[in-house]
Amino acid sequence: MHICPKCGSKSSAEIMYGYPDFKNKKLEKDIQEGKVALGGCVVFDEEEQATRRCNDCGNKFDYVVIRSGGV
């Protein structure tokens, strides 16, 4: 369970990065139910990206550093 550090809510969505498949009915349902939030198409290498968004206050949290592993 993920708890928002700003408001204490237990309701949060996983943030999905990249270009979403808008024809995917499961993804559409998960977005509508607050299970998934769209984070944008561009992900910057070596920068922190949030993995969760609070469904109550909109706060983004649980940051990780994205590394492509490229040369």
Secondary structure as GFF3:
##gff-version 3
##sequence-region A 1 71
A	DSSP	beta_strand	12	17	.	.	.	ID=ss1
A	DSSP	alpha_helix	25	32	.	.	.	ID=ss2
A	DSSP	beta_strand	36	40	.	.	.	ID=ss3
A	DSSP	beta_strand	48	54	.	.	.	ID=ss4
A	DSSP	beta_strand	60	65	.	.	.	ID=ss5
###
